[in-house]
Amino acid sequence: MDARGARAHVARMVGNTTMFVGLLIALLEAWVGIGPSIGPWVFAGLFVIIGVGLRLEAAILDRQ
């Protein structure tokens, strides 16, 4: 595997993990959330946005 393919693979794995963690935080906050705290929702959104960005980067790297 070349360096570009390895980088795309790592970006894809980290992106999947970050999206999963973000969605898990959102699910737990919706299920167990106490009070009108916005902090966990912000962290969940950031994790999902970062995960999507890493997945896009992997797709672009893998295409070239």
QUICOR-V125091 format. One record per backbone hydrogen bond with DSSP energy under -0.5 kcal/mol. CO is the residue of the C=O (numbers start at 0). NH is the residue of the N-H. If there is no record, write none. Layout:
# QUICOR-V125091
{{CO NH} {CO NH}}
This chain:
# QUICOR-V125091
{{1 5} {2 6} {3 7} {4 8} {5 9} {6 10} {7 11} {8 12} {9 13} {10 14} {11 15} {12 16} {13 17} {14 18} {15 19} {16 20} {17 21} {18 22} {19 23} {20 24} {21 25} {22 26} {23 27} {24 28} {25 29} {26 30} {27 31} {28 32} {32 34} {37 41} {38 42} {39 43} {40 44} {41 45} {42 46} {43 47} {44 48} {45 49} {46 50} {47 51} {48 52} {49 53} {50 54} {51 55} {52 56} {53 57} {54 58} {55 59} {56 60} {57 61} {58 62} {59 63}}
